[in-house]
């Protein structure tokens, strides 16, 4: 294995290593993991003015993200819109090329794969997009869409074999053979998302990146799709990286959770531990925003953050959250030092200078 890539500090600020164990030191043995991501970075070039000159800076969409996934596990990646969740998921699959970092799938270096190896990797790692209608070809019927996938990856055998495989896929996601000759516009939003899932399952993957898989659906349909995903995971042994901003959904389906802010993971822990005892002020603010049955009690515990999310083109020095941080111990050190993800409790890591650990 190559040497781990070091997370890039924001605007040259010093990195505070703390006294507890760092996340990079806590990675499980590679043999136990399906996916390893270390120091993942994705920067986009800044916009250009009309005269052709750069407007300045790069968009630091993902800025040193590290995590792992065991086989059969679900990791929830949460945060506000624009924090880099979707970019992280797409960079892991190399749908967009990372700027830096290390991605290993079954121990193989994904960034070093050539075209042939990347095609084999795509059979094992698929994505379900947020917009089910936008991710389907409106000019192909369901049968033609799934048949194309099977032919490209040389699965299902001859024409009759592919037809049988298509019927099995539709049945598995709760649709029927009568849907084979229909076009995407003839389906409801929930049915389209089921089609997106069927297309991903056609190549028999081990890893699914679920990018806001139910956010565009009605609440009643959301529950149906979530139950379908859980049933498929139990039946097929799938591994999920679920990207969402619905914290109630993430709590329901995840084994572990990683919280992102401004391109960085600021806290990660087993789901029960994170929801019971969050260690980062941003995580506390997110959890306080979950709707409560009692609106009066919900308002009493709400943490309202002041100000807007900083621009990823020009992030603040030090801790990226410090301009909005409500922590009573915040001081000038928060604006000067970049906190690393430090162990605060067994399996629980947070990037906060003012939160003491219990290890």
C-alpha positions in Angstrom: 0.0 0.0 0.0 1.2 3.5 -0.8 1.8 6.1 1.8 -1.4 7.9 3.1 -2.0 11.2 1.5 -1.9 14.0 4.1 -5.0 16.3 4.3 -4.3 19.7 2.8 -4.6 22.5 5.4 -6.9 25.4 4.7 -4.9 28.4 3.3 -1.7 27.3 4.8 -2.9 27.3 8.4 -1.2 25.1 10.9 -2.7 21.7 11.6 -3.5 20.8 15.2 -2.8 17.2 15.8 -4.2 17.0 19.3 -3.4 14.3 21.9 -5.9 11.6 20.9 -5.6 9.0 18.2 -6.0 10.4 14.6 -8.5 8.9 12.1 -5.7 8.0 9.8 -4.2 5.9 12.6 -7.5 4.1 13.3 -8.1 2.6 9.9 -9.0 -1.1 10.2 -6.7 -3.7 8.4 -7.1 -3.5 4.7 -8.2 -7.1 4.5 -11.3 -6.2 6.5 -12.4 -3.4 4.2 -14.2 -3.1 0.9 -13.4 0.6 0.4 -10.7 2.9 1.8 -10.6 6.6 1.1 -7.7 8.6 2.4 -7.1 12.3 2.0 -9.5 12.7 -0.9 -9.3 16.1 -2.5 -11.3 17.6 -5.4 -10.7 21.2 -6.4 -12.5 22.9 -9.4 -10.9 25.8 -11.3 -12.3 29.2 -10.5 -14.6 31.0 -12.9 -13.0 33.1 -15.6 -13.8 36.7 -16.4 -14.8 37.7 -19.9 -11.3 38.8 -20.8 -10.1 35.2 -20.1 -8.4 36.0 -16.8 -9.1 33.8 -13.8 -11.5 35.2 -11.2 -9.1 33.8 -8.6 -8.8 30.7 -6.5 -10.1 27.2 -6.8 -13.4 25.8 -5.5 -12.3 23.5 -2.7 -15.3 21.2 -3.0 -13.6 18.3 -1.2 -10.6 19.0 1.0 -9.0 16.0 2.6 -11.8 13.5 3.2 -11.0 10.1 4.7 -13.3 7.2 5.6 -13.7 3.4 5.2 -16.5 0.9 4.5 -16.7 -2.7 5.6 -18.5 -5.2 3.4 -22.3 -5.1 4.1 -22.0 -1.8 6.0 -23.9 1.5 5.5 -22.1 4.8 6.0 -24.3 7.9 6.0 -22.6 11.1 4.7 -24.6 14.1 5.8 -24.3 17.9 5.8 -25.8 21.1 4.3 -26.2 21.6 0.6 -22.9 22.5 -1.0 -20.7 20.8 1.6 -19.2 18.4 -0.9 -21.2 15.2 -0.2 -22.2 14.5 -3.8 -18.7 15.4 -5.1 -17.2 13.0 -2.7 -19.4 10.1 -3.9 -18.7 10.8 -7.5 -15.0 11.2 -7.0 -14.9 7.8 -5.2 -16.3 6.2 -8.3 -14.1 8.4 -10.6 -17.2 9.8 -12.3 -15.2 13.0 -11.7 -11.4 12.8 -11.4 -10.0 13.5 -7.9 -7.4 16.2 -7.5 -5.5 14.2 -4.9 -5.9 11.4 -2.4 -6.1 7.6 -2.3 -9.0 5.4 -3.1 -8.8 1.6 -2.7 -11.5 -0.9 -3.5 -10.7 -4.5 -2.4 -7.2 -3.3 -1.9 -6.8 -2.1 -5.5 -5.8 1.5 -6.3 -8.8 3.0 -8.1 -7.0 6.1 -9.2 -4.3 4.0 -11.0 -6.8 1.9 -13.0 -6.7 2.0 -16.7 -9.8 2.0 -18.9 -10.2 -1.8 -18.8 -9.7 -2.0 -15.0 -12.1 0.9 -14.5 -14.8 -0.8 -16.4 -14.4 -3.9 -14.2 -14.5 -1.6 -11.2 -17.8 0.0 -12.4 -19.4 -3.4 -12.4 -18.6 -3.7 -8.7 -19.4 -0.1 -7.7 -22.6 1.7 -8.9 -24.5 4.9 -8.2 -28.2 5.7 -7.8 -28.7 9.4 -8.6 -30.8 11.9 -6.8 -33.0 12.8 -9.8 -34.6 9.6 -11.0 -36.1 11.1 -14.2 -32.9 13.0 -15.2 -30.8 9.8 -14.8 -32.9 7.8 -17.2 -32.7 8.0 -21.0 -36.2 9.3 -22.1 -35.8 7.8 -25.6 -35.3 4.2 -24.4 -37.9 1.9 -23.0 -37.2 0.1 -19.7 -36.4 -3.1 -21.5 -34.0 -1.4 -23.9 -32.3 0.5 -21.1 -31.6 -2.6 -19.0 -30.7 -4.7 -22.1 -28.1 -2.1 -23.0 -26.5 -2.4 -19.5 -26.4 -6.2 -19.8 -24.9 -6.1 -23.3 -22.2 -3.6 -22.5 -21.0 -5.7 -19.5 -21.6 -9.0 -21.4 -24.1 -10.3 -18.8 -27.2 -12.4 -19.1 -26.1 -14.5 -22.1 -28.2 -14.4 -25.3 -31.2 -12.4 -26.0 -33.6 -14.7 -24.2 -31.3 -14.9 -21.2 -31.2 -11.1 -21.0 -35.0 -10.9 -21.2 -35.2 -13.3 -18.2 -32.7 -11.2 -16.3 -34.6 -8.0 -17.0 -37.8 -9.6 -15.7 -36.0 -10.7 -12.6 -34.6 -7.2 -12.0 -38.0 -5.6 -12.3 -39.6 -8.1 -10.0 -36.8 -7.5 -7.4 -37.5 -3.8 -7.3 -41.3 -4.2 -7.1 -42.2 -3.7 -10.7 -43.5 -6.2 -13.3 -43.0 -7.5 -16.8 -45.8 -5.2 -18.0 -43.4 -2.3 -17.5 -40.8 -3.5 -19.9 -42.1 -1.6 -23.0 -42.8 1.7 -21.2 -40.8 4.9 -21.3 -39.6 6.8 -18.2 -42.2 9.6 -18.5 -44.9 6.9 -18.0 -43.8 6.2 -14.5 -44.3 8.0 -11.1 -41.3 9.4 -9.2 -41.1 6.4 -7.0 -41.2 4.0 -9.9 -38.5 5.9 -11.7 -36.2 5.6 -8.6 -36.9 1.8 -8.6 -35.8 1.7 -12.2 -32.6 3.5 -11.3 -32.0 0.9 -8.6 -32.7 -1.9 -11.0 -30.2 -0.5 -13.5 -27.6 -0.3 -10.8 -28.3 -3.9 -9.7 -28.1 -5.2 -13.3 -24.3 -5.5 -13.1 -24.4 -7.3 -9.7 -22.4 -4.7 -7.7 -21.0 -4.9 -4.2 -21.0 -1.1 -3.5 -23.9 1.3 -4.1 -23.4 5.1 -3.7 -26.9 6.4 -3.0 -27.0 10.1 -3.8 -30.1 11.5 -2.0 -32.1 8.5 -3.2 -35.4 9.6 -1.7 -35.2 13.4 -1.4 -37.2 14.0 -4.6 -40.0 11.7 -3.6 -43.2 12.0 -1.5 -42.9 11.0 2.1 -45.1 7.8 1.6 -43.0 6.8 -1.4 -39.8 7.5 0.5 -40.6 4.8 3.0 -41.2 2.3 0.3 -37.9 3.0 -1.4 -36.0 2.9 1.9 -37.6 -0.5 2.8 -36.6 -1.8 -0.7 -33.0 -0.7 -0.2 -32.9 -2.4 3.2 -34.4 -5.6 1.8 -31.9 -5.6 -1.1 -29.0 -5.1 1.3 -30.1 -8.0 3.4 -30.7 -10.2 0.4 -27.6 -9.4 -1.7 -25.1 -8.3 1.0 -24.7 -4.8 -0.6 -22.5 -2.1 0.9 -24.0 1.4 0.9 -22.6 4.9 0.9 -25.7 7.0 1.4 -25.5 10.7 0.8 -28.4 12.7 2.4 -29.4 15.7 4.4 -32.4 14.0 6.0 -30.9 13.1 9.4 -33.9 11.0 10.4 -33.4 8.8 7.3 -29.7 8.5 8.0 -30.3 7.4 11.6 -32.7 4.8 10.4 -30.5 3.1 7.7 -26.9 3.7 8.7 -24.3 1.8 10.8 -21.9 4.8 10.9 -22.3 8.5 10.1 -19.8 11.1 8.8 -20.7 14.8 9.0 -19.3 17.1 6.4 -18.8 20.9 6.5 -17.2 23.0 3.8 -15.5 20.0 2.1 -14.2 18.3 5.2 -15.5 15.6 7.5 -15.8 17.2 11.0 -17.2 14.2 12.9 -17.7 10.5 12.4 -19.0 7.8 14.7 -21.3 4.8 15.0 -24.8 6.1 14.4 -26.2 5.5 18.0 -23.1 7.2 19.5 -23.2 10.2 17.3 -26.9 10.9 17.8 -26.6 10.3 21.5 -23.5 12.3 22.2 -22.4 14.5 19.3 -18.9 16.0 19.9 -18.8 18.8 17.2 -20.8 22.0 17.5 -21.9 21.7 13.9 -23.3 18.2 14.4 -25.2 19.5 17.5 -26.7 22.2 15.4 -27.7 19.8 12.6 -29.3 17.4 15.1 -31.2 20.2 16.8 -32.9 21.0 13.5 -34.6 17.6 13.2 -38.3 18.2 13.5 -39.9 17.1 16.8 -43.4 16.0 17.5 -43.7 18.7 20.2 -43.0 22.1 18.4 -42.5 23.9 21.7 -39.9 21.5 23.0 -38.3 21.5 19.6 -37.9 25.2 19.5 -36.4 25.2 23.0 -33.5 23.0 22.0 -32.8 24.5 18.6 -29.3 25.8 17.9 -29.5 28.6 15.3 -26.2 29.3 13.5 -25.4 32.9 12.7 -24.2 33.8 9.2 -23.8 32.0 6.0 -21.6 29.1 5.0 -18.2 30.5 3.8 -17.3 30.3 0.2 -15.3 27.2 -0.8 -13.2 29.5 -3.0 -11.9 31.4 0.0 -12.5 29.3 3.1 -11.6 30.8 6.5 -8.3 30.1 8.1 -8.1 27.7 11.0 -11.2 25.6 11.8 -13.6 26.1 8.8 -16.5 26.3 11.2 -15.2 28.9 13.6 -16.9 32.0 12.0 -20.3 30.4 12.8 -19.4 28.3 15.8 -21.5 28.7 19.0 -19.1 26.9 21.3 -18.6 28.9 24.5 -14.9 28.1 24.5 -14.2 29.5 21.0 -11.0 31.6 21.0 -8.3 33.0 18.6 -6.8 29.5 18.4 -9.8 28.3 16.4 -9.1 30.9 13.7 -5.4 29.9 13.6 -5.3 26.1 13.9 -7.0 23.5 11.6 -8.3 20.7 13.9 -7.6 17.2 12.7 -10.2 14.4 13.2 -9.2 13.2 16.7 -10.5 10.3 18.8 -12.9 11.6 21.4 -14.4 8.2 22.4 -14.0 4.6 21.0 -14.8 4.8 17.3 -15.8 8.5 17.7 -13.8 11.2 15.9 -14.4 14.9 15.8 -12.4 17.9 14.5 -12.9 20.3 17.4 -10.1 21.9 19.5 -12.5 22.6 22.4 -14.0 19.1 22.8 -12.1 16.9 25.3 -11.9 13.2 24.7 -12.7 10.4 27.0 -10.0 8.0 25.8 
